Amino acid sequence: MPKTKAMNSKAAARIQAANSAKSGGQTTKGSFAARAQSAAAKNATRTSSKK
């Protein structure tokens, strides 16, 4: 079983771009794209505090 990787801002941006293309530029609250962005922000804060 492969190791999982933490969500980063680059991956979240790709997800949001794909979602925007399908939904006419709208990202709804609670959508997968919104949750990905939230996870990326939390991970960025977590990794920057470790340095």
Chimera marker file (.cmm) of the C-alpha trace (Angstrom):
<marker_set name="trace">
<marker id="1" x="0.000" y="0.000" z="0.000" r="1" g="1" b="0" radius="0.5"/>
<marker id="2" x="1.539" y="3.336" z="-1.029" r="1" g="1" b="0" radius="0.5"/>
<marker id="3" x="2.140" y="6.108" z="1.454" r="1" g="1" b="0" radius="0.5"/>
<marker id="4" x="-0.219" y="9.032" z="1.257" r="1" g="1" b="0" radius="0.5"/>
<marker id="5" x="1.038" y="12.549" z="0.674" r="1" g="1" b="0" radius="0.5"/>
<marker id="6" x="-0.231" y="15.658" z="2.386" r="1" g="1" b="0" radius="0.5"/>
<marker id="7" x="-2.283" y="18.043" z="0.272" r="1" g="1" b="0" radius="0.5"/>
<marker id="8" x="-0.241" y="21.001" z="-0.962" r="1" g="1" b="0" radius="0.5"/>
<marker id="9" x="-1.268" y="24.267" z="-2.565" r="1" g="1" b="0" radius="0.5"/>
<marker id="10" x="-0.200" y="23.175" z="-6.047" r="1" g="1" b="0" radius="0.5"/>
<marker id="11" x="-2.426" y="20.082" z="-5.933" r="1" g="1" b="0" radius="0.5"/>
<marker id="12" x="-5.320" y="22.072" z="-4.472" r="1" g="1" b="0" radius="0.5"/>
<marker id="13" x="-4.984" y="24.627" z="-7.276" r="1" g="1" b="0" radius="0.5"/>
<marker id="14" x="-5.214" y="21.866" z="-9.900" r="1" g="1" b="0" radius="0.5"/>
<marker id="15" x="-8.348" y="20.503" z="-8.235" r="1" g="1" b="0" radius="0.5"/>
<marker id="16" x="-9.943" y="23.945" z="-8.052" r="1" g="1" b="0" radius="0.5"/>
<marker id="17" x="-9.096" y="24.680" z="-11.685" r="1" g="1" b="0" radius="0.5"/>
<marker id="18" x="-10.753" y="21.468" z="-12.829" r="1" g="1" b="0" radius="0.5"/>
<marker id="19" x="-13.776" y="22.186" z="-10.649" r="1" g="1" b="0" radius="0.5"/>
<marker id="20" x="-14.067" y="25.752" z="-11.953" r="1" g="1" b="0" radius="0.5"/>
<marker id="21" x="-13.980" y="24.559" z="-15.538" r="1" g="1" b="0" radius="0.5"/>
<marker id="22" x="-16.940" y="22.276" z="-14.862" r="1" g="1" b="0" radius="0.5"/>
<marker id="23" x="-18.989" y="24.639" z="-12.706" r="1" g="1" b="0" radius="0.5"/>
<marker id="24" x="-18.555" y="27.939" z="-14.519" r="1" g="1" b="0" radius="0.5"/>
<marker id="25" x="-16.003" y="29.404" z="-12.133" r="1" g="1" b="0" radius="0.5"/>
<marker id="26" x="-17.900" y="28.715" z="-8.908" r="1" g="1" b="0" radius="0.5"/>
<marker id="27" x="-16.532" y="26.719" z="-5.978" r="1" g="1" b="0" radius="0.5"/>
<marker id="28" x="-19.276" y="25.814" z="-3.552" r="1" g="1" b="0" radius="0.5"/>
<marker id="29" x="-18.782" y="25.663" z="0.193" r="1" g="1" b="0" radius="0.5"/>
<marker id="30" x="-18.004" y="22.131" z="1.355" r="1" g="1" b="0" radius="0.5"/>
<marker id="31" x="-17.072" y="20.864" z="-2.114" r="1" g="1" b="0" radius="0.5"/>
<marker id="32" x="-14.057" y="18.646" z="-2.636" r="1" g="1" b="0" radius="0.5"/>
<marker id="33" x="-12.157" y="21.581" z="-4.138" r="1" g="1" b="0" radius="0.5"/>
<marker id="34" x="-12.910" y="23.753" z="-1.096" r="1" g="1" b="0" radius="0.5"/>
<marker id="35" x="-11.852" y="20.995" z="1.288" r="1" g="1" b="0" radius="0.5"/>
<marker id="36" x="-8.641" y="20.447" z="-0.688" r="1" g="1" b="0" radius="0.5"/>
<marker id="37" x="-7.790" y="24.158" z="-0.412" r="1" g="1" b="0" radius="0.5"/>
<marker id="38" x="-8.480" y="24.095" z="3.319" r="1" g="1" b="0" radius="0.5"/>
<marker id="39" x="-6.269" y="21.038" z="3.812" r="1" g="1" b="0" radius="0.5"/>
<marker id="40" x="-3.465" y="22.639" z="1.789" r="1" g="1" b="0" radius="0.5"/>
<marker id="41" x="-3.638" y="25.788" z="3.920" r="1" g="1" b="0" radius="0.5"/>
<marker id="42" x="-3.531" y="23.754" z="7.140" r="1" g="1" b="0" radius="0.5"/>
<marker id="43" x="-0.601" y="21.693" z="5.868" r="1" g="1" b="0" radius="0.5"/>
<marker id="44" x="1.285" y="24.814" z="4.798" r="1" g="1" b="0" radius="0.5"/>
<marker id="45" x="0.863" y="26.278" z="8.292" r="1" g="1" b="0" radius="0.5"/>
<marker id="46" x="1.909" y="22.999" z="9.884" r="1" g="1" b="0" radius="0.5"/>
<marker id="47" x="5.068" y="22.647" z="7.780" r="1" g="1" b="0" radius="0.5"/>
<marker id="48" x="6.090" y="26.294" z="8.148" r="1" g="1" b="0" radius="0.5"/>
<marker id="49" x="5.848" y="26.079" z="11.949" r="1" g="1" b="0" radius="0.5"/>
<marker id="50" x="8.178" y="23.032" z="11.973" r="1" g="1" b="0" radius="0.5"/>
<marker id="51" x="11.018" y="24.979" z="10.332" r="1" g="1" b="0" radius="0.5"/>
<link id1="1" id2="2" r="1" g="1" b="0" radius="0.2"/>
<link id1="2" id2="3" r="1" g="1" b="0" radius="0.2"/>
<link id1="3" id2="4" r="1" g="1" b="0" radius="0.2"/>
<link id1="4" id2="5" r="1" g="1" b="0" radius="0.2"/>
<link id1="5" id2="6" r="1" g="1" b="0" radius="0.2"/>
<link id1="6" id2="7" r="1" g="1" b="0" radius="0.2"/>
<link id1="7" id2="8" r="1" g="1" b="0" radius="0.2"/>
<link id1="8" id2="9" r="1" g="1" b="0" radius="0.2"/>
<link id1="9" id2="10" r="1" g="1" b="0" radius="0.2"/>
<link id1="10" id2="11" r="1" g="1" b="0" radius="0.2"/>
<link id1="11" id2="12" r="1" g="1" b="0" radius="0.2"/>
<link id1="12" id2="13" r="1" g="1" b="0" radius="0.2"/>
<link id1="13" id2="14" r="1" g="1" b="0" radius="0.2"/>
<link id1="14" id2="15" r="1" g="1" b="0" radius="0.2"/>
<link id1="15" id2="16" r="1" g="1" b="0" radius="0.2"/>
<link id1="16" id2="17" r="1" g="1" b="0" radius="0.2"/>
<link id1="17" id2="18" r="1" g="1" b="0" radius="0.2"/>
<link id1="18" id2="19" r="1" g="1" b="0" radius="0.2"/>
<link id1="19" id2="20" r="1" g="1" b="0" radius="0.2"/>
<link id1="20" id2="21" r="1" g="1" b="0" radius="0.2"/>
<link id1="21" id2="22" r="1" g="1" b="0" radius="0.2"/>
<link id1="22" id2="23" r="1" g="1" b="0" radius="0.2"/>
<link id1="23" id2="24" r="1" g="1" b="0" radius="0.2"/>
<link id1="24" id2="25" r="1" g="1" b="0" radius="0.2"/>
<link id1="25" id2="26" r="1" g="1" b="0" radius="0.2"/>
<link id1="26" id2="27" r="1" g="1" b="0" radius="0.2"/>
<link id1="27" id2="28" r="1" g="1" b="0" radius="0.2"/>
<link id1="28" id2="29" r="1" g="1" b="0" radius="0.2"/>
<link id1="29" id2="30" r="1" g="1" b="0" radius="0.2"/>
<link id1="30" id2="31" r="1" g="1" b="0" radius="0.2"/>
<link id1="31" id2="32" r="1" g="1" b="0" radius="0.2"/>
<link id1="32" id2="33" r="1" g="1" b="0" radius="0.2"/>
<link id1="33" id2="34" r="1" g="1" b="0" radius="0.2"/>
<link id1="34" id2="35" r="1" g="1" b="0" radius="0.2"/>
<link id1="35" id2="36" r="1" g="1" b="0" radius="0.2"/>
<link id1="36" id2="37" r="1" g="1" b="0" radius="0.2"/>
<link id1="37" id2="38" r="1" g="1" b="0" radius="0.2"/>
<link id1="38" id2="39" r="1" g="1" b="0" radius="0.2"/>
<link id1="39" id2="40" r="1" g="1" b="0" radius="0.2"/>
<link id1="40" id2="41" r="1" g="1" b="0" radius="0.2"/>
<link id1="41" id2="42" r="1" g="1" b="0" radius="0.2"/>
<link id1="42" id2="43" r="1" g="1" b="0" radius="0.2"/>
<link id1="43" id2="44" r="1" g="1" b="0" radius="0.2"/>
<link id1="44" id2="45" r="1" g="1" b="0" radius="0.2"/>
<link id1="45" id2="46" r="1" g="1" b="0" radius="0.2"/>
<link id1="46" id2="47" r="1" g="1" b="0" radius="0.2"/>
<link id1="47" id2="48" r="1" g="1" b="0" radius="0.2"/>
<link id1="48" id2="49" r="1" g="1" b="0" radius="0.2"/>
<link id1="49" id2="50" r="1" g="1" b="0" radius="0.2"/>
<link id1="50" id2="51" r="1" g="1" b="0" radius="0.2"/>
</marker_set>
